[in-house]
Amino acid sequence: MSNQVPEGWTEAPLGKFVASSTAGEWGQEGNGDFNDIPVLRATNFTSSGIINYKKLAIRNIDEKKRDKKTLSYGDIVIE
């Protein structure tokens, strides 16, 4: 892979191109109530860019915290 930037492109830190950045929410161990949800981890992302949904972590995350982290159409997730 070449380290050269293609003609017409700009090289800059990733943060310059994003509107906002939000850390994930890990919550507590799942306990069987309605706040238990499946959570993607770094281990769910394969080296080929595919998300493996087979081994999701179940975490207990309060509804208010979940609402703040809910993705909207067009959002981009970077791991």
N, C-alpha and C positions, 0 to 999 in steps of 0.2 A: 504494500500500500504506500502511496506517495504521501509525503508530508506537505506537498505544495498546495496552496489554496488556488482553486480554479480562477481563471480570469473573470473579473466582474464580481467576484464574491468578496465579502469582508470577513476578516478574522477578528473575533472579539469573544470575551467571556460569555458563557451561556446565559448568565443572569441579565445581560443586556437585551436579550430577545424574549424574555418572559414577562408577562403582566404581573404575576404574583407567584410566590413559592410557599407551599405549606407542608410542614412535616406530617408524617402519618400519625396514626393513633393506635397504640398497641393494646390498651385496656388491661383487663384482668383475665385470669383463666375462665373459660366458659363454665357456667354453673347451671345450665338447663332452663333459664328463663328467657323472656322475649328479647332481652338485650344481647343474647348470644348470636354472633354473626361470623361468617367465614371471612378470613383476612388473608390477602396475598402477602407473601414474604419474598425477600430477594431470592430464596431457594426455589420459588415457583417460576422464575424467569430462566429459560434455557439459554445456552450460549448462542443459539441460532435465532433468538428473538421471539420465541414462542412462549406463551404462558401455559404452564402445566397446572390444571385445575384439580388434579387427582388428590393432592395432599395439602388441602387448605387447613390453616390453623383456625380453630374456633375460639374466639375471644369475646369477652363480655364488655361491651362498650355502651355507655349511657347514650340514650336517644339524642340528647342535646349535642353531645360531641359528634355523634354520627351525622347529624344534620349539617354541621359545619364542614364535614369532610365529603359529603355526597358530591360525586362528579356530575357535571352538566355536559350536554351535548357539545362536542368540540373541544373538551378539555384534553390535555395531553399529560400522560403520566410518564415520568422519567425515573427509572430506578438506577 
